[in-house]
Amino acid sequence: MAGIHRGFSNPKKKTKVEESPKREEGDLHVAQPPRRRPKDGWDGNEPGITGYEEECSALERDGACVIRGLLVKEAKIAAEEAEWARSTGKGVVVGDVEGNQGVDAGKGHGRFLQMAQLAATGQRRTLVEIVRGSRESCSQPHGIAGIAALALQTSKVAFSADDFFIKEPMAMERTPWHRDLTAPYVKPKQVVGRHVNIWMALDKIHHSCSLRTIMGSHKWAAGSLGNVDQELYISSILGNHWKRDYLTLATELGIQETAEAETFAVTFALEQVELAETDRARFERAMGVQSWDLQPGDCVILHRQCIHGSRGNESQTFRRAYATRWSTERQAPRRPRYEGRSI
């Protein structure tokens, strides 16, 4: 029968070849990975991390939770990378506290250093491995990505940014109260999906200089505090017109977006109240502040809108953390700017 080729395609007829879907850079499939082993060493045949219902409930309720002991090996590797970055001068000094010459200078207070985007830009392959996961480098098959997938309750997560935060011994610089409304290396108007930040301890950290969060602040309405009692407490120290005054200050500082200006007013008010309050415990009770004693490998998971910060490091040991940012959808990147100014 002319024109029919059994077992062969018709040479005159172009057959449509089905292409496999392209994997976006930064997208990590955790529970349902591609069949082939990815180049980054991710196996993907193991299921994602399960359990931790209590911690996931706390994240939803309070805006933050702690998952302990899952990333001990990753923390050890990240600590070595942090020390390499610090000793080679890769960090940006946050703030400008007089006398902060660093522990290596042998005098003055320690510095607060930030090293940004060492994994997200592919500069440090070892960090990429513990972020994305590999059998050789990780305690968990999926590395930090597995924690992100657990927190976001999804089988696919996108990694957008990473930072080392290093407070040397006696680094007195505070991290003011703030929200991570937008990732610093993502175009602000293109932030999509659900987001979490994972703050992994690299040292034994006392709660006095650990990450601090305000419980439930991720659910606060724009430009407001949690409840009437908290509003009254703030007003009793700053006066009844604090919000108007700080919104005006935000405009003077060039903050144009309404949401950013309202967030600035609230977080700046919290900062001023805590600095003015003589009874530290009273502030923490009134505002619902929580913090944790952490061991290397413990991870604090933060909702994107949870208000958080930390005090200076008044101890004689380092306080190092590795923070990564995750979402359910890939973000549009922008070129980072490193200005070395206070947060």
RASULJO-V90420 format. One record per helix or strand. SS is the DSSP state (A for helix, B for strand). FROM is the first residue (numbers start at 1). TO is the last residue. If there is no record, write none. Layout:
BEGIN
SS:FROM:TO  SS:FROM:TO
END
This chain:
BEGIN
B:27:29  A:53:62  B:64:67  A:72:87  B:92:93  B:100:100  A:103:105  B:109:109  B:112:116  A:125:132  A:143:152  B:156:167  B:175:178  B:186:186  A:188:190  B:195:201  B:205:205  B:212:214  A:217:219  A:228:238  A:242:252  A:258:276  A:280:287  B:289:291  B:294:294  B:299:303  B:308:310  B:319:327  B:333:333
END
